[in-house]
Amino acid sequence: MNPEKKDDILVKVEHLSKFFHISRKAVLKAVDDVSFEIKRGETVGLVGESGCGKSTVGRCLIQLYKPTLGEIIYDGKELSRFTGAQKFNFCKKVQMIFQNPYSSLNPRMTVSEIISEGIRIHEKLSEKEQKEYVEELLLKVGLNKEHMSRFPHEFSGGQRQRIGIARALSVKPEFIICDEPISALDVSIQAQVINMLKNFQREEGLTYLFIAHDLSVVKYISDRIVVMYLGKIVETGDAEEIYKNPVHPYTQSLLSAIPEADPREAKSKKRIILEGEIPSPINPRPCCRFAKRCRFATEECLEREPGLCEVGPGHKAACIMLEHD
């Protein structure tokens, strides 16, 4: 992260909630009262199990979903108050790399058409300049100009994700939401894509929200980490601090599942196995969402929701036990 920009907040999420009404009485609370900040030039990792609401947060940030409650403030301006021209500029400044490279690219468009679609709208370039720019983008992501006339089905998963990255970079954004961009790729390709994203961040000064469930990857790319469970933030802090001193039982369990390369460390490492069923996010009770799977849960945990408590500089966790310390 650029040290000159470390206090410049680009994205501020305040009490964000996204509810889906399944029936007259049933409400699925995918995201429930979530707040965090992303500083300009940094990477914030958003992690948690499938179904915890992390992708829904990303879709709210890019306005694919309209938030039920709360505010999203981008560069000092609240998104819901954007006018037509401001919305147009926002679409240029904020892009998304989707999880599935197989479904996020139009199968009827060539690579050139896919990448140049945003360029035609946001950049005033001649046909020749546009073609040269697409060629430049393909080279940046490890492809070449011979790929321009091909269709998505002619590429491997890793190549398709590179095309998706080139599309996101095409309009020169400043903030990119990476929604599990490597989860559908082979392990050998994952490292290449992560290193590519880090290089682009250094070269272009990009800001990332990196959504994933693989904490080993998140540690490598993130400056700060936000851990979610069933629509709620349970822990947040600097990446190094979260890994060295995880406070919430859920975070501790996630970190214990990371494989160790050293056989001696792997042997001494204790895996924390979560037991019990995951509660339904439909009409959840006002209690700690993690209580039924927590080995430290008390009766109080089943009676009220904990708030985020400060456990260190910039390090917070939502646990009732911390409130009594």
C-alpha positions as CSV (number, residue, x, y, z in Angstrom):
1,M,0.0,0.0,0.0
2,N,1.2,3.5,-0.8
3,P,2.2,5.1,2.5
4,E,1.2,8.5,1.3
5,K,-2.4,7.3,0.8
6,K,-2.8,5.3,4.0
7,D,-5.3,7.7,5.7
8,D,-7.2,8.5,2.5
9,I,-10.5,6.5,2.8
10,L,-11.9,5.6,-0.7
11,V,-14.8,3.3,0.3
12,K,-16.8,3.6,3.6
13,V,-19.6,1.1,4.3
14,E,-21.8,2.1,7.2
15,H,-24.4,-0.3,8.7
16,L,-25.0,-2.0,5.3
17,S,-27.9,-4.6,5.2
18,K,-29.3,-6.5,2.3
19,F,-32.4,-8.5,3.0
20,F,-34.3,-10.8,0.5
21,H,-38.0,-11.3,1.1
22,I,-38.8,-14.9,0.4
23,S,-42.4,-14.7,1.5
24,R,-44.6,-12.3,3.4
25,K,-43.1,-13.4,6.7
26,A,-39.8,-15.0,5.8
27,V,-36.8,-12.6,5.3
28,L,-33.3,-13.8,4.4
29,K,-30.8,-11.5,6.0
30,A,-27.8,-12.0,3.7
31,V,-25.9,-9.0,5.0
32,D,-26.9,-7.6,8.4
33,D,-25.5,-4.3,9.8
34,V,-22.0,-4.5,8.3
35,S,-19.5,-1.5,8.5
36,F,-15.9,-1.3,7.3
37,E,-13.6,1.1,5.4
38,I,-11.2,0.6,2.5
39,K,-8.3,3.1,2.2
40,R,-7.0,4.2,-1.2
41,G,-4.3,1.9,-2.5
42,E,-4.8,-1.0,-0.1
43,T,-6.3,-4.4,-0.4
44,V,-9.0,-5.5,2.1
45,G,-9.7,-9.2,2.3
46,L,-13.3,-10.2,2.9
47,V,-13.5,-13.8,4.1
48,G,-15.9,-16.4,5.4
49,E,-17.7,-19.7,4.5
50,S,-20.0,-19.9,1.5
51,G,-23.3,-18.2,2.2
52,C,-21.8,-15.8,4.8
53,G,-22.8,-12.8,2.6
54,K,-19.4,-11.7,1.4
55,S,-20.3,-11.8,-2.3
56,T,-23.6,-9.9,-1.6
57,V,-21.5,-7.1,0.0
58,G,-19.4,-6.9,-3.2
59,R,-22.5,-6.7,-5.3
60,C,-24.0,-4.0,-3.2
61,L,-20.7,-2.0,-3.5
62,I,-20.9,-2.1,-7.3
63,Q,-24.7,-1.4,-7.2
64,L,-25.7,-4.8,-8.7
65,Y,-27.9,-5.0,-5.6
66,K,-29.7,-2.1,-3.9
67,P,-29.0,-2.1,-0.2
68,T,-31.9,-2.6,2.1
69,L,-30.4,-0.4,4.8
70,G,-27.2,1.6,5.4
71,E,-24.9,3.7,3.3
72,I,-22.0,3.1,0.9
73,I,-19.8,6.2,0.6
74,Y,-17.4,6.3,-2.3
75,D,-14.7,9.0,-2.4
76,G,-16.7,11.1,0.1
77,K,-20.1,10.7,-1.8
78,E,-23.0,8.5,-0.9
79,L,-23.9,6.2,-3.8
80,S,-27.7,6.4,-3.5
81,R,-27.5,10.2,-4.2
82,F,-25.5,9.9,-7.4
83,T,-27.0,11.6,-10.4
84,G,-26.8,10.3,-14.0
85,A,-23.4,11.7,-14.7
86,Q,-22.0,10.6,-11.3
87,K,-23.3,7.1,-11.9
88,F,-21.6,7.0,-15.3
89,N,-18.3,8.1,-13.8
90,F,-18.8,5.6,-11.0
91,C,-19.1,2.7,-13.5
92,K,-15.8,3.7,-15.0
93,K,-14.0,4.0,-11.6
94,V,-15.3,0.8,-10.1
95,Q,-15.1,-2.6,-11.7
96,M,-15.6,-6.2,-10.7
97,I,-13.7,-9.5,-11.5
98,F,-16.3,-12.3,-11.2
99,Q,-15.8,-15.7,-9.6
100,N,-16.7,-17.9,-12.5
101,P,-14.8,-17.2,-15.8
102,Y,-17.1,-19.6,-17.6
103,S,-20.3,-17.6,-17.0
104,S,-19.0,-14.0,-16.8
105,L,-18.0,-13.7,-20.4
106,N,-20.5,-13.5,-23.3
107,P,-20.0,-16.7,-25.3
108,R,-21.2,-14.9,-28.5
109,M,-18.6,-12.1,-28.4
110,T,-15.0,-12.3,-29.4
111,V,-12.2,-11.4,-26.9
112,S,-11.7,-8.1,-28.7
113,E,-15.5,-7.3,-28.4
114,I,-15.6,-8.3,-24.7
115,I,-12.6,-6.1,-23.7
116,S,-13.5,-3.1,-25.9
117,E,-17.1,-2.9,-24.9
118,G,-16.3,-0.6,-21.9
119,I,-13.6,1.2,-23.9
120,R,-16.2,2.3,-26.5
121,I,-18.4,3.8,-23.8
122,H,-15.9,5.5,-21.6
123,E,-12.8,6.2,-23.8
124,K,-12.7,8.4,-26.9
125,L,-10.4,6.3,-29.1
126,S,-10.3,5.7,-32.8
127,E,-10.7,2.1,-34.2
128,K,-6.9,1.9,-34.6
129,E,-6.2,3.2,-31.1
130,Q,-8.9,0.9,-29.6
131,K,-7.3,-2.1,-31.3
132,E,-3.8,-1.2,-30.1
133,Y,-5.1,-0.7,-26.6
134,V,-6.8,-4.1,-26.5
135,E,-3.6,-5.7,-27.7
136,E,-1.7,-3.9,-24.9
137,L,-4.2,-5.1,-22.3
138,L,-3.9,-8.7,-23.6
139,L,-0.1,-8.6,-23.3
140,K,-0.4,-7.2,-19.8
141,V,-2.5,-10.2,-18.6
142,G,-0.3,-12.8,-20.3
143,L,-2.2,-13.3,-23.6
144,N,-1.4,-12.0,-27.1
145,K,-3.0,-10.3,-30.1
146,E,-3.7,-13.6,-31.8
147,H,-6.3,-14.3,-29.1
148,M,-8.4,-11.2,-30.1
149,S,-10.6,-12.9,-32.6
150,R,-11.3,-16.0,-30.6
151,F,-14.4,-16.8,-28.5
152,P,-14.4,-17.6,-24.7
153,H,-15.1,-21.4,-25.3
154,E,-11.7,-21.6,-27.0
155,F,-9.8,-20.8,-23.7
156,S,-8.9,-22.6,-20.5
157,G,-10.3,-21.3,-17.2
158,G,-7.2,-19.5,-16.3
159,Q,-7.1,-17.7,-19.7
160,R,-10.8,-16.8,-19.4
161,Q,-10.1,-15.2,-16.0
162,R,-7.2,-13.2,-17.6
163,I,-9.7,-11.9,-20.1
164,G,-12.0,-10.9,-17.3
165,I,-9.1,-9.1,-15.6
166,A,-8.3,-7.3,-18.9
167,R,-11.9,-6.3,-19.2
168,A,-11.9,-4.8,-15.7
169,L,-8.7,-2.9,-16.4
170,S,-9.8,-1.6,-19.8
171,V,-11.6,1.6,-18.4
172,K,-8.7,2.4,-16.1
173,P,-10.6,2.0,-12.8
174,E,-9.3,3.0,-9.3
175,F,-11.2,0.3,-7.3
176,I,-11.7,-3.3,-8.3
177,I,-13.9,-5.8,-6.4
178,C,-12.4,-9.3,-6.8
179,D,-15.2,-11.8,-6.1
180,E,-13.3,-15.1,-5.5
181,P,-11.3,-14.6,-8.7
182,I,-9.2,-17.7,-8.3
183,S,-11.5,-20.2,-6.6
184,A,-12.4,-21.8,-10.0
185,L,-8.8,-22.1,-11.2
186,D,-6.1,-24.8,-10.8
187,V,-3.7,-24.2,-7.9
188,S,-0.8,-23.6,-10.3
189,I,-2.7,-20.9,-12.1
190,Q,-3.9,-19.2,-8.8
191,A,-0.5,-17.9,-7.9
192,Q,0.0,-16.4,-11.3
193,V,-3.3,-14.5,-11.2
194,I,-2.6,-13.3,-7.6
195,N,0.9,-12.0,-8.6
196,M,-0.6,-10.4,-11.6
197,L,-3.2,-8.5,-9.5
198,K,-0.4,-7.4,-7.1
199,N,1.7,-6.1,-10.0
200,F,-1.2,-4.1,-11.4
201,Q,-1.9,-2.6,-7.9
202,R,1.7,-1.4,-7.7
203,E,1.8,-0.1,-11.3
204,E,-1.7,1.5,-11.4
205,G,-2.3,2.4,-7.7
206,L,-5.4,0.2,-7.6
207,T,-7.6,-0.4,-4.5
208,Y,-9.0,-3.9,-4.1
209,L,-11.7,-5.6,-2.1
210,F,-10.6,-9.2,-2.3
211,I,-13.4,-11.7,-1.5
212,A,-12.4,-15.3,-0.8
213,H,-12.7,-18.2,1.5
214,D,-9.0,-19.3,1.3
215,L,-7.3,-17.5,4.1
216,S,-3.8,-18.5,2.9
217,V,-4.4,-16.5,-0.3
218,V,-6.0,-13.7,1.6
219,K,-3.0,-13.3,3.9
220,Y,-0.7,-13.1,0.9
221,I,-2.6,-10.3,-0.9
222,S,-4.4,-8.3,1.9
223,D,-3.4,-5.4,4.0
224,R,-6.4,-5.8,6.3
225,I,-8.9,-8.6,6.8
226,V,-12.7,-8.6,7.5
227,V,-14.1,-11.9,8.6
228,M,-17.8,-12.6,8.1
229,Y,-20.2,-15.2,9.5
230,L,-23.8,-15.5,8.5
231,G,-24.2,-11.9,7.4
232,K,-22.3,-10.4,10.3
233,I,-18.7,-9.2,10.8
234,V,-17.1,-11.2,13.6
235,E,-13.5,-9.9,13.4
236,T,-11.5,-7.3,11.6
237,G,-7.9,-6.0,11.7
238,D,-4.5,-5.9,10.0
239,A,-3.7,-9.1,8.2
240,E,-0.6,-9.9,10.2
241,E,-2.4,-9.2,13.5
242,I,-5.4,-11.4,12.5
243,Y,-3.1,-14.3,11.6
244,K,-0.8,-14.0,14.7
245,N,-3.6,-13.3,17.2
246,P,-7.0,-14.5,16.0
247,V,-9.5,-13.6,18.8
248,H,-12.9,-14.8,17.6
249,P,-13.5,-18.6,17.8
250,Y,-14.7,-18.7,14.2
251,T,-11.5,-17.0,12.9
252,Q,-9.4,-19.4,15.0
253,S,-11.2,-22.3,13.4
254,L,-10.7,-20.9,9.8
255,L,-7.0,-20.4,10.4
256,S,-6.6,-23.9,11.9
257,A,-7.8,-25.3,8.6
258,I,-4.9,-23.7,6.6
259,P,-2.5,-26.6,5.5
260,E,1.1,-26.4,6.7
261,A,3.9,-27.1,4.2
262,D,6.3,-28.1,7.0
263,P,5.4,-31.7,8.2
264,R,6.7,-31.0,11.7
265,E,4.5,-27.9,12.0
266,A,1.6,-29.7,10.5
267,K,1.9,-32.4,13.1
268,S,2.0,-30.0,16.0
269,K,-0.9,-27.9,14.7
270,K,-4.2,-28.5,16.2
271,R,-7.2,-28.4,13.9
272,I,-10.4,-26.9,15.4
273,I,-13.4,-28.8,14.0
274,L,-16.7,-26.9,14.2
275,E,-19.7,-29.0,15.3
276,G,-23.4,-28.3,15.1
277,E,-25.5,-27.1,12.2
278,I,-25.2,-23.7,10.6
279,P,-28.3,-21.6,11.6
280,S,-30.6,-20.4,9.0
281,P,-30.2,-16.8,7.8
282,I,-34.0,-16.6,7.4
283,N,-35.5,-14.7,10.3
284,P,-32.5,-15.1,12.5
285,R,-32.9,-14.7,16.3
286,P,-31.3,-11.7,18.0
287,C,-28.4,-13.6,19.4
288,C,-24.8,-14.5,18.5
289,R,-25.0,-16.1,15.1
290,F,-22.1,-18.4,15.9
291,A,-23.3,-19.5,19.3
292,K,-24.6,-23.0,18.3
293,R,-21.2,-23.9,16.8
294,C,-19.0,-22.2,19.4
295,R,-17.1,-24.3,22.0
296,F,-17.2,-21.4,24.4
297,A,-20.9,-20.4,24.1
298,T,-22.9,-19.6,27.2
299,E,-26.6,-18.9,27.8
300,E,-26.0,-15.2,27.3
301,C,-24.7,-15.9,23.8
302,L,-28.1,-17.3,22.9
303,E,-29.9,-14.3,24.3
304,R,-28.3,-11.2,22.7
305,E,-26.1,-10.1,19.8
306,P,-22.5,-9.0,20.6
307,G,-21.0,-5.8,19.3
308,L,-17.5,-5.3,17.9
309,C,-15.1,-4.8,20.7
310,E,-11.6,-3.2,20.4
311,V,-9.0,-5.9,21.3
312,G,-6.0,-4.0,19.9
313,P,-5.0,-1.1,17.7
314,G,-7.4,-1.4,14.7
315,H,-8.3,-5.0,15.8
316,K,-11.9,-5.7,16.6
317,A,-14.0,-8.8,17.3
318,A,-17.6,-9.5,18.1
319,C,-17.8,-11.8,21.0
320,I,-19.7,-11.6,24.3
321,M,-16.7,-13.0,26.2
322,L,-14.6,-10.0,25.2
323,E,-17.3,-7.6,26.6
324,H,-16.7,-9.1,30.0
325,D,-12.9,-8.9,29.9
